[in-house]
Amino acid sequence: MTATGAPKPKAVQVAEALREDIRSMKPGERLPSQRELVDRFGFASQTIQNGLAALRAEGLIISAGNLGNFVSDGSTSDDDVRDDITELRSQIQTLTDRVAALESRLAPSGA
């Protein structure tokens, strides 16, 4: 439970702003890239991914892997599970890369 007037989580802010953008977009239209969204909002890429994931869960957008995210036409696809798996793999790879970068910074320096 959050206090009235408490700031919304950043991923929720991203999802709300993009939901507003989607209202004026046509089905099949491409959303800005993740890099563009990071620049627009000033949030970490994981936060942007979480906001996009919320919109995917609502069926407002679909992910086409490296091609980007697109406004959904509202229909469901037999490829939804395949798309979900592709998205999960992408997120796992991103997290794996982040962990490796963090671990390399924490490597013992001669200790």
Number of C-alpha atoms within 10 A of each C-alpha: 3 7 6 6 6 7 9 10 10 17 20 17 16 25 21 15 13 18 18 11 11 20 11 8 15 12 15 13 14 19 20 14 13 17 11 11 18 18 12 11 15 12 14 15 16 15 20 22 19 17 22 25 19 17 22 19 11 11 15 20 25 27 21 13 13 10 9 13 20 21 22 21 14 12 7 10 10 7 9 12 10 11 16 17 12 16 18 12 13 14 15 12 12 14 13 12 12 12 12 12 11 11 11 10 10 9 9 8 6 4 4
